[in-house]
Amino acid sequence: MKKIILSIMALAAVAVSCSDFIEKEERGKQTLENYFQTAQECENYTNELTHRLLDPNEWWVLIAPRVTNEMATDDAWMGNTGQDNSAHRPSSQYIISPDNMGDMNSCYTAHFYTIQSANIGLEKMAAAPLTDSQKNQYMGESLFVRAYCYYELVNLFGGVPLYTTVLGTSDLKLERSSAAEVYAQIEADLKESAAKLETVPVNRSGRINKWAAYALLARVSLFQEKWAEAKLYSNKVITEGPYTLEADFLNIWNVNNHNGVESILEAQSSDVQNKSLGSALPTFSGARGEDKKNFPSNDAADVLDGWGWGMPTSDLENAYLSENDVIRRRSTITKWGEAAYGDEVLNPTHKFSLNDNKSGRICRKYYIPIATRRALDNKDGHLPLNIPLIRLAEMYLTRAEASYHTTGDALGDINIIRARVKLDPKTGLSGPTLLKQIYKERRLELAFEGLRLYDIRREKDPTTGKPVIESLMGPNGTFVQYNLNSADPYETTNLREPQDKGINFNPGKNLLWPIPQMEIDLSGGLIKQNPGY
């Protein structure tokens, strides 16, 4: 990527003006005024833009915040009890404040970097000497990226400053828009993205296409309780899109099945040894303290010593056990000493340091098989695990929930998902019992895929009408009480991460994270803080 583009991507969010770029000689001869002149330049820019959103090796701005969000739910502990946890503890323990946000601060900043960069690209490409087809492709992808960033921001922080034009240094002081206004812009961007990408081929592995736009429209409609729209768009992806469910659930996260038949959008990775294009997630959340003596080969090449963040809870495991859900449980959780599912011969008793692991469990979805490890001279930064961001099963579950609130066969849709993992169909469910089952299927199907925190914040308990998270967290929350009374042999013998996880949750403020204090200060106080902080 050319120097000017790297400068844009690095500095866009601090809202420097176009003239600021071209005044600095070290950026070379190319400027914003003369860069977007060829299709290759526009594609390079769009690729760099999507790289910021979809390339999972940038753990410090994207992967860490997403995993940290999981740690704030009933699905995951922080997990690593041997290293500094200051990046994750504020949100995981619900002690977060505007001045102590951990990873949530970098998540906020990173997305606004990307939004400003998208605005620059959209403005310049609209006037670039390209064919209509080329403009539609690159602008359609860029619109999706901007929408995805705002989708995560509005779910994490509520209403945020909303802008769709290039900002200069005189434009820094923007007030927050309402959440409804942000969602309206997300929907507009996604609809325009889908329209522009209408004729662009969808078999370009790793590229954004119209179905990704429709699928994200289904998700944001569901999150707003726009049931008819959620059903419309999820049904469109299911019935018209080129996707089918993987026959084998484990294959969704297979290192040898990138961009599989179920995948609508996934972050890309590569094990090319002279480039750092691999996923950091298997390292970030991999088993900490592996030892060659615990593998049949007794070979150091089999060891992939992870950092151990975001470890599954026994509460999540119990949810699978309650449904006799063997396939999804073993595809999602490996307990200390158990065989790694699908890798039983080469890793029949996966063991790691219990002294450094809160739960005695790791996330199987992030696991790198032994054969793949052996083929890599360089592991860190070169791990070939793509990260699914949107997949077809979610669309079935979205349609099920939307059908519950409108009309349609909600039970039929969740049974399609259950059949794939060889579970008996549910029959005779209706009313609150059916809704709770839909919620449960989302948890079991989509665990560790970045949706649990958003779900328990938005889902309404059909008994109380309050967000589900309020029944789970806080001093009397069922998840908190479960842990305080648990006899789990792993979690209760490693108390370096407190057993009262979630006890500090306050429904008066913790349905959103705070706005970083630095952003409020930079705005001169125009940006107002979320309630309770």
Residue pairs with C-beta under 8 A, 6 or more apart in sequence:
1 44
1 47
1 48
2 28
2 30
2 35
2 41
2 44
3 26
3 27
3 28
3 30
4 21
4 27
4 28
4 30
4 31
4 32
4 35
5 35
5 44
5 45
5 48
6 48
7 21
7 24
7 27
8 21
8 32
8 45
8 117
8 120
9 48
9 49
9 52
9 113
9 117
10 113
11 21
12 113
12 114
12 116
12 117
12 120
13 109
13 110
13 112
13 113
13 114
13 115
13 116
13 117
15 116
15 167
15 168
15 169
15 171
15 172
16 168
16 169
17 168
17 169
17 170
18 31
18 32
18 33
18 166
18 168
20 169
21 27
21 31
21 32
22 31
22 32
22 33
32 120
32 124
35 41
35 45
35 124
36 42
36 45
36 121
36 124
36 125
36 127
36 128
37 128
37 129
38 129
39 130
39 131
39 134
42 121
42 125
42 128
42 130
42 134
42 138
43 138
45 121
45 124
45 125
45 138
46 121
46 138
46 141
46 142
49 114
49 117
49 118
49 121
49 141
49 142
49 145
50 141
50 145
50 207
50 208
52 58
52 62
52 110
52 113
52 114
52 117
52 145
53 62
53 114
53 145
53 148
53 149
54 206
54 265
54 266
54 267
54 268
54 389
55 267
55 268
55 269
55 277
56 62
56 63
56 267
56 268
56 269
56 279
56 280
56 281
56 385
56 386
56 387
57 269
57 276
57 277
57 278
57 279
57 280
57 381
58 280
59 280
59 281
59 284
60 106
61 106
61 107
61 109
61 110
62 107
62 110
63 280
63 281
63 284
64 87
64 88
64 103
64 106
64 284
64 309
65 103
65 104
65 106
65 107
65 110
66 107
66 450
67 76
67 281
67 284
67 285
67 309
67 310
68 87
68 88
68 91
68 92
68 102
68 103
68 104
68 310
69 91
69 156
69 450
69 452
69 453
70 76
70 310
70 448
70 450
70 452
70 453
71 77
71 78
71 79
71 88
71 91
71 92
71 309
71 310
72 91
72 92
72 94
72 453
73 452
73 453
73 456
74 313
74 315
74 316
74 452
74 456
74 472
74 473
74 479
74 502
75 312
75 313
75 315
75 316
75 443
75 447
75 448
75 452
76 310
76 311
76 312
76 313
76 316
76 363
76 448
77 92
77 310
77 311
77 312
77 313
77 358
77 359
77 491
77 497
77 501
78 85
78 88
78 89
78 92
78 309
78 310
78 311
78 358
78 497
79 285
79 308
79 309
79 310
79 311
79 357
79 358
79 359
79 497
80 288
80 307
80 308
80 309
80 311
80 356
80 357
80 358
81 355
81 356
81 357
81 358
81 494
81 496
81 497
82 288
82 308
82 353
82 355
82 356
82 496
83 307
83 356
85 92
85 497
86 102
87 102
87 103
88 102
88 103
88 309
89 95
89 102
90 96
90 97
90 100
90 101
90 102
90 104
91 101
91 102
91 103
91 104
91 513
92 501
93 498
93 501
93 504
94 473
94 502
94 503
94 504
94 505
94 506
94 510
95 504
96 102
96 104
96 510
96 513
96 514
97 514
97 533
98 514
98 515
98 516
98 517
98 520
98 529
98 533
99 517
101 108
101 513
101 514
101 516
104 156
104 513
104 516
105 516
105 518
107 152
107 156
108 153
108 156
108 157
108 515
108 516
108 519
109 516
111 149
111 150
111 152
111 153
112 149
112 153
114 145
114 146
114 149
115 146
115 149
115 150
115 163
116 166
116 167
118 142
118 143
118 145
118 146
118 149
119 146
119 163
119 164
119 165
119 166
119 167
120 166
121 138
121 139
121 142
122 139
122 142
122 143
122 146
122 164
123 165
123 166
125 135
125 138
125 139
125 142
126 135
126 139
128 135
130 138
133 199
133 200
135 196
136 196
136 197
136 198
136 199
136 200
137 196
137 197
137 200
139 196
140 192
140 193
140 194
140 195
140 196
140 197
140 200
140 208
140 210
140 213
141 193
141 197
141 207
141 208
143 189
143 190
143 192
143 193
143 196
144 189
144 190
144 193
144 208
144 212
144 213
144 216
145 208
146 164
146 189
147 185
147 186
147 189
147 190
147 193
147 213
147 216
148 216
150 160
150 162
150 182
150 185
150 186
150 189
151 186
151 216
151 219
151 220
153 160
153 182
154 160
154 179
154 182
154 183
154 186
155 223
155 454
155 457
156 512
156 513
157 512
157 513
157 514
157 515
157 530
158 176
158 179
158 512
158 530
159 176
159 177
159 178
159 179
159 180
159 181
159 182
160 176
160 177
160 182
160 515
161 174
161 175
161 176
161 177
161 523
161 527
162 174
162 177
162 181
162 182
162 185
163 171
163 174
164 185
167 174
172 522
172 523
173 523
173 524
173 526
174 523
174 526
174 527
175 523
175 526
175 527
175 528
176 515
176 527
176 528
183 220
183 224
186 220
187 217
187 220
187 221
190 213
190 214
190 216
190 217
190 220
191 213
191 217
193 208
193 210
193 213
194 210
194 213
194 214
194 217
197 208
197 209
197 210
197 213
198 210
200 209
200 210
201 209
202 209
202 210
202 211
202 242
203 242
205 258
205 259
205 268
206 258
206 259
206 266
206 268
208 265
211 237
211 241
211 242
211 243
211 264
212 264
212 265
212 390
214 233
214 236
214 237
214 241
215 233
215 234
215 237
215 264
215 265
215 390
215 394
215 395
216 390
217 229
217 233
218 229
218 230
218 232
218 233
218 234
218 236
218 237
218 395
218 398
218 399
219 230
219 390
219 394
219 398
221 227
221 229
221 230
221 232
221 233
221 402
222 230
222 234
222 398
222 401
222 402
223 454
223 458
225 405
227 401
227 402
227 405
227 406
228 402
228 406
230 398
230 399
230 401
230 402
231 398
231 399
231 402
231 403
231 406
231 408
234 395
234 396
234 398
234 399
234 402
235 399
237 243
237 264
237 392
237 395
238 392
238 395
238 396
238 399
241 264
241 392
243 261
243 262
243 263
243 264
243 391
243 392
244 261
244 262
244 392
245 261
245 262
245 392
245 393
245 416
245 417
245 420
246 252
246 257
246 260
246 261
246 262
246 420
247 420
249 327
249 328
249 331
249 420
249 421
250 327
250 331
250 341
250 342
251 257
251 260
252 260
252 262
252 263
252 388
252 391
253 331
253 364
253 365
253 366
253 367
253 385
253 388
254 260
255 368
255 369
255 372
255 384
255 385
256 372
258 266
258 268
258 269
258 384
258 386
259 266
259 386
262 391
262 392
262 393
263 386
263 388
263 390
263 391
264 389
264 390
264 391
264 392
264 395
265 388
265 389
265 390
266 386
266 387
266 388
266 389
266 390
266 391
267 279
267 386
267 387
267 389
268 277
268 386
269 277
269 278
269 279
269 383
269 384
269 385
269 386
269 387
270 277
270 278
270 382
270 384
271 277
271 278
271 372
271 375
271 376
271 382
271 383
271 384
272 382
273 376
273 377
273 378
273 382
275 382
276 381
276 382
277 381
277 382
278 381
278 382
278 383
278 384
278 385
279 383
279 384
279 385
279 386
279 387
280 381
280 383
281 366
281 385
281 387
282 304
282 306
282 366
282 367
282 368
282 383
282 385
283 304
283 306
283 307
283 379
283 380
283 383
284 306
284 307
284 309
284 310
285 306
285 307
285 308
285 309
285 310
285 311
285 362
285 363
285 366
286 304
286 305
286 306
286 307
286 308
286 362
286 366
286 367
286 368
287 304
287 305
287 306
287 308
287 350
287 352
287 357
287 362
288 305
288 306
288 307
288 308
288 352
288 353
288 356
288 357
289 305
289 308
289 352
289 353
289 355
289 356
289 357
290 303
290 304
290 305
290 306
290 351
290 352
291 303
291 351
292 298
292 299
292 300
292 302
292 303
294 349
294 350
294 351
294 352
295 302
295 303
295 346
295 347
295 370
296 346
296 348
297 346
297 370
299 374
301 373
301 374
302 346
302 347
302 370
302 373
302 374
303 373
304 368
304 373
304 379
304 383
306 362
308 352
308 353
308 356
308 357
308 362
310 363
310 448
311 357
311 358
311 359
311 361
311 362
311 363
312 332
312 333
312 359
312 361
312 362
312 363
312 447
312 448
313 359
313 361
313 483
313 491
314 359
314 361
314 486
314 488
314 490
314 491
315 479
315 482
315 483
316 332
316 333
316 443
316 447
317 329
317 333
317 335
317 361
319 440
319 443
319 444
320 326
320 328
320 329
320 332
320 333
320 444
321 329
323 423
323 440
323 444
324 423
325 421
325 423
325 444
326 422
327 421
327 422
328 421
328 444
328 445
328 447
330 341
330 364
331 341
331 342
331 364
331 365
332 363
332 364
332 365
332 447
332 448
333 361
333 362
333 363
333 364
334 340
334 341
334 350
334 361
334 362
334 363
334 364
334 367
335 360
335 361
335 490
336 350
336 351
336 352
336 354
336 357
336 360
336 361
336 490
337 349
337 350
337 351
338 349
338 350
339 347
339 348
339 349
339 350
340 347
340 350
340 364
340 367
340 369
341 364
342 369
343 367
343 369
343 370
343 371
346 369
346 370
346 371
347 369
347 370
350 362
352 362
354 360
354 490
354 493
354 494
355 494
357 490
357 494
358 490
358 491
358 494
358 496
358 497
359 488
359 490
359 491
360 488
360 489
360 490
360 491
360 494
361 490
363 448
365 447
365 448
365 449
366 385
366 448
368 383
368 385
372 384
373 379
376 382
376 383
388 449
389 449
389 450
393 417
393 420
393 445
393 446
394 445
394 446
394 451
396 413
396 414
396 416
396 417
397 413
397 414
397 417
397 438
397 441
397 442
397 445
397 446
399 408
399 413
400 410
400 411
400 413
400 414
400 438
400 441
401 410
401 435
401 438
401 442
402 408
403 409
403 410
403 413
404 410
404 434
404 435
404 438
410 434
410 438
411 425
411 426
411 427
411 429
411 434
414 426
414 437
414 438
414 441
415 425
415 426
417 441
417 445
418 424
418 425
418 426
418 441
419 425
426 437
429 437
431 462
432 462
432 463
435 462
436 462
439 455
439 459
439 468
442 451
442 455
443 452
443 455
446 452
455 468
456 467
456 468
456 469
456 472
457 467
457 468
457 469
457 511
458 467
459 467
459 468
460 466
460 467
460 468
461 467
461 468
461 470
461 471
464 470
464 471
466 507
467 507
467 511
469 505
469 507
469 510
469 511
470 477
470 505
470 507
471 477
471 478
472 478
472 479
472 480
472 502
473 479
473 480
473 502
473 503
473 505
473 510
474 480
474 502
474 503
474 505
474 506
474 507
475 503
477 502
477 503
477 505
479 501
479 502
480 500
480 501
480 502
480 503
480 505
483 491
483 499
483 500
483 501
483 502
484 499
484 500
486 492
486 499
491 499
492 499
506 532
508 531
508 532
509 530
509 531
509 532
509 533
510 532
512 530
513 530
514 529
514 530
514 533
515 527
515 529
515 530
515 533
519 527
520 527
520 528
520 529
